[in-house]
């Protein structure tokens, strides 16, 4: 079982992933969480380069290849071996993030983005993806509450984030058999319940 979570920054993915992990472990499942970019020694090194707020000169093409390089390593070193042992893998972002941020957000041609995904993942696709939908205003509110320093991507302007949100909307429409849109502006407990409901509906938990 391979589950991914998507959405704009501060949409609540990490919070929901922790709740879901606990739920599944209580059901006796072994669960691995991976975050993107990151999750292996090499991918975490790439993460440092990508998110470093000093790297403002990074061009969009370098950005997409670095995100995809980190993913290629993660898929082969961690995700596939864990899935093949029958474990649950929950990914905090996967290739939909690249389509939304680098494709729709930065404006890289979407057909090229798809080809890069194919090379990076070699066809490994989540069984189900939860898109936690929040508005730009909600994202900014949570970011201000958290008071942490912003990384390089988070320093992108509001127009960029509006394009990323439109990208996620389009992705959800185009992949409605895989991507489930969840209203992420409610309480974490209510969101968690809906996620469990959807997993049961799609019989993902019984496999
Ligand atoms: N990126 C990533 C790309 O551009 N392309 C790619 O291909 C990939 C993979 C990664 C950055 O890289 C970009 C996207 C990102 O900008 P990151 O540090 O890993 O950077 O950041 P995020 O994935 O965005 O993770 P965040 O930690 O910022 O946000 P989460 O995980 O979505 O949210 P979470 O759970 O940490 O919650 C954020 C805050 O909101 C509160 C939490 O307490 C926390 O303070 N919160 C809620 N508040 C109210 N109601 C709820 N329901 C709440 N749920 C959580």
Boltz pocket constraint, residues with backbone or C-beta under 6 A from the ligand:
constraints:
  - pocket:
      binder: B
      contacts: [[A, 7], [A, 8], [A, 9], [A, 10], [A, 11], [A, 12], [A, 13], [A, 14], [A, 15], [A, 16], [A, 35], [A, 36], [A, 37], [A, 67], [A, 92], [A, 93], [A, 94], [A, 95], [A, 97], [A, 98], [A, 99], [A, 101], [A, 102], [A, 142], [A, 146], [A, 153], [A, 154], [A, 184], [A, 185], [A, 186], [A, 187], [A, 188], [A, 191]]
      max_distance: 6.0
